[in-house]
Amino acid sequence: MSILNSKIPEGPLAEKWSKHKANIKVVSPANKRKLEVIVVGTGLGGASAAASLAELGYNVKAFCYQDSPRRAHSIAAQGGINAAKNYQNDNDSVFRLFYDTIKGGDYRAREANVYRLAEVSPNIIDQCVAQGVPFGREYGGLLANRSFGGVLVSRTFYARGQTGQQLLLGAYQALNRQISKGNVEMYSRHEMLDVVKIDGKARGIIARDLVSGEIKRYGAHAVVVATGGYGNVFFLSTNAMGSNGSAAWQCYKKGAFMANPCFVQIHPTCIPVHGDQQSKLTLMSESLRNDGRVWVPKKKEDAVKLQKGEIGPNDIPDEDRDFYLERRYPSYGNLVPRDVASRAAKERCDAGFGVNAEGKAVFLDFKYAIDRLGKDVIAARYGNLFQMYEKITDVDPYKNPMMIYPAIHYSMGGTWVDYNLMTSVPGLYSIGEANFSDHGANRLGASALMQGLADGYFVLPYTIGDYLADEIMIPKIDTDAPEFEEAEKEVTGRLEKLYNIKGSKSVDYFHKKLGQVMWDYVGMARNAEGLKKAIEMIKEIREDFWKDVKVPGDLDNLNPELEKAGRVADFLDIGELMARDALDRNESCGGHFREESATEEGEAKRNDEKFTYVSCWEYKGESEEPTLHKEDLVFENVKLTQRSYK
């Protein structure tokens, strides 16, 4: 029998959330003032949660490792945010958004959580418009929408190609208002290095002041982790270079289960890798697939000439271009989901039709849209993205097609949470990309921003009260308690151990080595042999890391290399768990593609009889194998079918 209780309410799907809100406990305004909440991370999830909880009257401490909350990686999101407003009158609805998200995630997410996400999505747009977020508008002044992958309606609201930045500025100003009122204490340049438990409940964190190097203790009645995903385990990803999985990993080591860690998203439209000295990859928004057409040459000899630089893309006539997404998926065309588009690009490149020198790129062409709509319209929609592409590649996308190739982008897996967004550790919550909650095995485009803001503005402020209502008699948490002392000792000991290795190789040397193993064996295509090999290779890299890593600088001072060393040590552990999870899940679903489980046409083939569950891994100790628990997924409102976007 499962030890997991997801706390999904009884009753019809459409009534679960409203009934749940009616039944959970509430904290009075006077009692809220007695309670403290720590929020780690200030992206869309963290900033909106901290602002909302402070507005309700809780005393909030917010933490970020950046020099300002507005530098969180949410700022990099480009394309848009989904909401079931049906402004285009194209038959969108809450149920359609729910169904598209369940189907897009290849039926590996909870129905109740996904429906709630769709249900609260319209409120997010109203909230952000009230904050002054400058969403794109139509000529008459109404909010505009565009389409994104995996759907047949237009429900994505956007602010040109910088939607994440504008939404984060909205959340940031709400947060700043609470900071100025004294309801939020903001700790920038502080990194959480451990969570502290007292009597089994989360009661605070240990953080390092990244400027002074000082280790500090912070207590609270509840802790909320909103620290994003672990995509940088691959070294090269679209994530900011500071993005890491360490906070979530420390929660895992203190008893919070990790769910579906092998579910990571490969984004199909990224600028291809160029050389071996690159430190990160650049995303080109999925919104570009609204007007850009993806193609490779039909003739292999044309592809070879492109690879050698003997001809350019404009030298190939239309009849010799293979618009392979439109050919293979006529209903959705270029707007198939990300996992489908990524695998299709890989298949063409593996077959020898890649278009750059390495044969690892396809074209995204705007010639046809410019001919149809005019350059000015395309510039108004995507101008900043085109400018960014030209600055990086020195190619003008108004005159030549963009080159794109899949890259690691988002983590669907993460900390396991129940319906209230609480982990398996009482009082420890996880929201946004840090949890596993809403996207199954593949996230639809423009749904990350939706989930972060839904969790922070409209879900957590209700559900956290159900737990805190029983904590009102608990006095202010004493950070001199032995549990804090023990946690600080562990953190200090680990940092000293890393610093005192005094090896010969840089942190990046090991990170790159790990990333290569992850991309080769735990990347876009996986098989049992490769995954077993990856586990052994990661163990070897870890052993070498703890013997031979070199951390320069001072221990008790500003030291970015020490920060990186701690994160890479965690990435080595995360990478191994991802490979274990991928090995256990002997089926293909969404972004998890096992070569042993494919249809005759090369599409992902699920095994619903054996794998309709959430994989929940429990930490058992440093050199012990983790224990797998399974949360069965029950589908009462959608029928499990093999996904088809044809």
MOPE-V510421 format. One record per backbone hydrogen bond with DSSP energy under -1.0 kcal/mol. NH is the residue of the N-H (numbers start at 1). CO is the residue of the C=O. E is the energy in kcal/mol with one decimal. If there is no record, write none. Layout:
BEGIN
NH|CO|E  NH|CO|E
END
This chain:
BEGIN
15|12|-1.6  19|15|-2.6  20|16|-2.5  21|17|-2.5  22|18|-1.6  23|19|-1.4  24|20|-1.9  32|28|-2.3  33|29|-1.2  34|31|-1.4  35|32|-1.3  37|59|-2.8  38|222|-2.5  39|61|-3.0  40|224|-3.3  41|63|-3.3  47|43|-3.1  48|44|-1.5  49|45|-2.2  50|46|-2.9  51|47|-2.4  52|48|-2.3  53|49|-3.0  54|50|-2.1  55|51|-2.2  56|52|-1.7  58|53|-2.0  59|35|-2.4  60|183|-2.4  61|37|-2.4  62|185|-2.7  63|39|-2.2  64|187|-1.9  71|68|-2.0  72|69|-1.3  75|72|-2.0  76|73|-2.3  77|74|-1.6  81|157|-2.6  82|446|-2.5  83|155|-1.4  85|83|-1.8  89|86|-1.4  97|93|-2.2  98|94|-2.5  99|95|-3.1  100|96|-2.9  101|97|-2.0  102|98|-2.4  103|99|-3.0  104|100|-2.9  105|101|-1.9  106|103|-2.0  107|102|-2.5  114|110|-1.8  115|111|-2.7  116|112|-2.0  117|113|-2.0  118|114|-2.2  119|115|-2.6  120|116|-2.3  124|120|-1.1  125|121|-1.2  126|122|-1.7  127|123|-2.7  128|124|-2.7  129|125|-2.6  130|126|-2.2  131|127|-1.4  132|129|-1.1  133|128|-2.6  135|133|-2.1  136|158|-4.1  138|142|-3.4  141|138|-2.1  144|136|-2.7  146|156|-1.9  150|335|-3.3  156|146|-2.0  157|81|-2.9  162|159|-2.4  163|78|-2.0  164|77|-1.8  166|162|-2.0  167|163|-2.6  168|164|-2.5  169|165|-2.1  170|166|-1.6  171|167|-2.2  172|168|-3.1  173|169|-2.2  174|170|-1.6  175|171|-2.5  176|172|-3.0  177|173|-1.9  178|174|-1.4  179|175|-2.1  180|176|-2.7  181|177|-1.3  182|179|-1.2  183|178|-2.1  184|178|-1.2  185|60|-2.8  187|62|-3.0  189|66|-2.3  190|64|-2.4  191|208|-2.1  193|206|-3.3  194|206|-1.3  196|204|-3.1  198|201|-2.6  201|198|-1.8  202|426|-2.6  203|196|-3.4  205|218|-2.3  206|194|-2.4  207|216|-2.2  208|191|-2.5  209|214|-3.1  210|189|-2.8  213|209|-3.0  216|207|-3.4  218|205|-2.2  220|203|-2.0  221|36|-2.2  223|427|-2.7  224|38|-3.2  225|429|-3.0  226|40|-3.0  233|230|-1.9  234|231|-1.8  235|232|-1.9  236|234|-2.9  238|408|-2.2  243|240|-1.5  249|245|-2.1  250|246|-2.4  251|247|-1.7  252|248|-2.1  253|249|-2.2  255|252|-1.7  256|251|-2.5  258|617|-2.1  259|414|-3.6  260|615|-2.6  263|260|-2.1  264|262|-1.3  265|410|-3.7  267|407|-3.5  271|282|-2.6  281|237|-2.7  284|269|-2.9  288|285|-1.6  289|286|-2.2  290|287|-2.0  292|288|-2.9  293|365|-2.5  295|363|-1.9  296|322|-1.5  298|320|-2.8  303|299|-1.5  304|300|-2.4  305|301|-1.9  306|302|-2.3  307|303|-2.5  308|304|-1.9  310|305|-2.4  315|312|-1.6  316|313|-1.6  320|317|-1.7  321|318|-1.9  322|296|-3.5  324|322|-2.0  327|323|-2.1  328|324|-2.6  329|325|-2.6  332|645|-1.1  333|329|-3.7  335|332|-2.3  341|337|-2.4  342|338|-2.5  343|339|-2.1  344|340|-2.1  345|341|-2.0  346|342|-2.4  347|343|-2.5  348|344|-2.0  349|345|-2.4  350|346|-3.2  351|347|-1.5  352|349|-1.6  353|348|-2.4  355|361|-2.2  359|356|-1.6  362|404|-2.6  363|295|-2.4  364|402|-2.5  365|293|-2.9  370|366|-2.6  371|367|-2.3  372|368|-1.7  373|369|-3.4  374|370|-1.7  378|374|-1.5  379|375|-2.7  380|376|-2.2  381|377|-1.7  382|378|-2.8  383|379|-1.9  386|382|-2.4  387|383|-2.3  388|384|-2.1  389|385|-2.5  390|386|-2.4  391|387|-2.3  392|388|-1.8  393|389|-2.6  394|390|-2.5  399|396|-1.7  400|396|-2.5  402|364|-2.6  404|362|-2.8  405|270|-2.1  407|267|-1.9  409|265|-2.8  412|263|-1.4  413|263|-2.2  414|259|-2.2  415|434|-2.6  416|257|-2.9  418|422|-2.3  419|6|-2.7  421|418|-2.0  423|428|-3.1  428|425|-2.1  429|223|-3.3  430|421|-2.1  431|225|-2.3  434|431|-1.1  435|432|-1.6  436|415|-1.6  441|105|-2.6  442|439|-1.7  447|444|-1.4  451|447|-2.3  452|448|-2.6  453|449|-2.1  454|450|-2.3  455|451|-2.9  456|452|-2.0  457|453|-2.7  458|454|-1.8  459|454|-1.1  460|455|-2.5  462|459|-1.3  463|459|-2.3  464|460|-2.7  468|464|-2.6  469|465|-1.9  470|467|-1.5  471|468|-1.9  474|471|-1.8  481|478|-1.5  485|481|-1.9  486|482|-2.8  487|483|-2.1  488|484|-2.7  489|485|-2.2  490|486|-2.1  491|487|-2.4  492|488|-2.8  493|489|-2.5  494|490|-2.2  495|491|-2.3  496|492|-2.5  497|493|-2.2  498|494|-2.4  499|495|-2.7  500|496|-2.4  503|549|-2.5  505|548|-2.4  510|506|-1.1  511|507|-2.3  512|508|-3.0  513|509|-1.7  514|510|-2.6  515|511|-2.7  516|512|-2.3  517|513|-1.8  518|514|-2.7  519|515|-2.7  520|516|-2.5  521|517|-2.4  522|518|-2.3  526|593|-2.6  531|527|-2.6  532|528|-2.3  533|529|-2.0  534|530|-2.5  535|531|-2.2  536|532|-1.7  537|533|-2.6  538|534|-2.8  539|535|-1.8  540|536|-1.9  541|537|-2.4  542|538|-2.7  543|539|-2.3  544|540|-2.3  545|541|-2.7  546|542|-2.4  548|544|-2.6  549|545|-1.6  550|505|-2.9  563|559|-1.7  564|560|-2.5  565|561|-2.2  566|562|-2.0  567|563|-1.8  568|564|-2.9  569|565|-2.2  570|566|-1.5  571|567|-2.5  572|568|-2.2  573|569|-1.0  574|570|-2.9  575|571|-3.2  576|572|-1.4  577|573|-2.0  578|574|-2.6  579|575|-2.1  580|576|-2.3  581|577|-2.6  582|578|-2.6  583|579|-2.1  584|580|-2.4  585|581|-2.1  586|584|-1.6  587|585|-1.9  588|605|-2.0  589|592|-2.9  591|441|-3.1  592|589|-2.4  595|526|-3.0  597|594|-2.3  599|603|-2.4  602|599|-1.9  605|597|-1.7  611|607|-2.4  613|611|-2.1  614|631|-2.6  616|629|-3.0  617|258|-3.3  618|627|-3.0  627|618|-2.1  629|616|-3.4  631|614|-2.1  633|612|-2.2
END
